[in-house]
Amino acid sequence: MKTTILTATVVALTVNPAFAHLDPTEHGSFAAGFTHPVSGVDHIVVMVAVGLWAAMLGRQALFVVPATFLGLMILGFATAILGMPLPLVEPVILGSVVVLGIAVAVALPVWPVVGAMIVGFFAFFHGHAHGEEMGAAESISYGAGFVVATAMLHILGIAAGLIAWYRTAGSKGRLTIRFAGGAAALSGLMLMVG
């Protein structure tokens, strides 16, 4: 438990925007799309937080929340590929790290449809950012890569959330998940200030 808390704290305090992505304009491939969400701490935090929060909400939210994220992320991607502008993309993406981290930290109890609306709003901006990086030429394979990676991160969050929230003895698992949400929110705030 102490190691988990220490690790989460170190990650939250040292997170920087990811610069390790393959250049999508040069590598508009499935691999470039797949590595994008899994090579940046900011992406990983949001995608796992969606899964954690869905697990905390339970039942219908286990499917509705991540499926809505994926669907609206794809829609945002498509609008960017079609050249439709969207203001404030980066600030909203950074805000998603904070808001979803807080939702996990406080175990925000909302109806699944409300949770889906919240994550869907942010997902549209995440998808648009991915699409802005791409030319239309190889957007399908790139898009498929980042959708698969995002879905895998959601599943990871759901699995971790279900195990910690419902299966661990006492409140240790719940405290760990809520602490992870707080660390995510803190990392988002640190990204905002630079």
LINJO-V754348 format. One record per backbone hydrogen bond with DSSP energy under -0.5 kcal/mol. NH is the residue of the N-H (numbers start at 1). CO is the residue of the C=O. E is the energy in kcal/mol with one decimal. If there is no record, write none. Layout:
[[NH;CO;E] [NH;CO;E]]
This chain:
[[5;1;-2.3] [6;2;-2.6] [7;3;-2.8] [8;4;-2.5] [9;5;-2.3] [10;6;-2.5] [11;7;-2.5] [12;8;-2.4] [13;9;-2.2] [14;10;-1.4] [15;11;-1.1] [24;22;-0.6] [26;23;-0.9] [27;23;-3.0] [29;27;-3.1] [33;29;-2.3] [34;30;-3.0] [35;31;-2.6] [36;32;-1.3] [37;33;-0.8] [38;34;-0.8] [39;35;-0.9] [39;36;-0.9] [44;40;-2.5] [45;41;-2.8] [46;42;-1.8] [47;43;-2.6] [48;44;-2.7] [49;45;-2.3] [50;46;-2.1] [51;47;-1.4] [52;48;-2.9] [53;49;-2.8] [54;50;-2.2] [55;51;-2.2] [56;52;-2.2] [57;53;-2.4] [58;54;-2.0] [61;58;-1.9] [62;59;-1.6] [63;60;-1.4] [64;60;-2.8] [65;61;-1.4] [66;61;-0.6] [67;63;-2.3] [68;64;-2.2] [69;65;-2.0] [70;66;-2.6] [71;67;-2.6] [72;68;-2.6] [73;69;-2.1] [74;70;-2.2] [75;71;-2.0] [76;72;-2.4] [77;73;-2.2] [78;74;-2.5] [79;75;-2.2] [80;76;-1.7] [81;77;-2.3] [82;78;-2.1] [83;80;-1.6] [84;79;-2.7] [85;83;-0.5] [89;86;-0.6] [92;88;-2.1] [93;89;-2.2] [94;90;-2.5] [95;91;-2.3] [96;92;-1.8] [97;93;-1.2] [98;94;-1.4] [99;95;-3.2] [100;96;-2.3] [101;97;-1.5] [102;98;-2.6] [103;99;-2.5] [104;100;-1.8] [105;101;-2.7] [106;102;-2.7] [107;104;-0.8] [108;103;-2.5] [110;108;-0.9] [114;111;-0.7] [115;111;-2.3] [116;112;-2.6] [117;113;-2.0] [118;114;-2.3] [119;115;-2.5] [120;116;-2.5] [121;117;-2.0] [122;118;-1.5] [123;119;-2.6] [124;120;-2.0] [125;121;-1.0] [126;122;-2.2] [127;123;-3.0] [128;124;-2.2] [129;125;-2.3] [130;126;-1.8] [131;127;-2.4] [132;128;-2.5] [133;129;-1.0] [134;131;-1.2] [139;136;-1.0] [142;138;-1.7] [143;139;-3.0] [144;140;-2.5] [145;141;-1.9] [146;142;-2.0] [147;143;-2.1] [148;144;-2.3] [149;145;-2.2] [150;146;-2.1] [151;147;-2.6] [152;148;-2.2] [153;149;-2.1] [154;150;-2.4] [155;151;-2.5] [156;152;-2.4] [157;153;-2.3] [158;154;-2.8] [159;155;-2.9] [160;156;-2.6] [161;157;-2.7] [162;158;-3.0] [163;159;-2.4] [164;160;-2.7] [165;161;-3.1] [166;162;-1.9] [167;162;-0.8] [167;163;-1.3] [168;163;-1.0] [172;169;-0.8] [175;171;-2.7] [176;172;-2.3] [177;173;-2.2] [178;174;-2.5] [179;175;-2.6] [180;176;-2.3] [181;177;-2.0] [182;178;-2.1] [183;179;-2.6] [184;180;-2.2] [185;181;-2.5] [186;182;-2.4] [187;183;-2.3] [188;184;-2.2] [189;185;-2.1] [190;186;-2.2] [191;187;-2.1] [192;188;-1.8] [193;189;-1.7] [194;190;-0.7]]
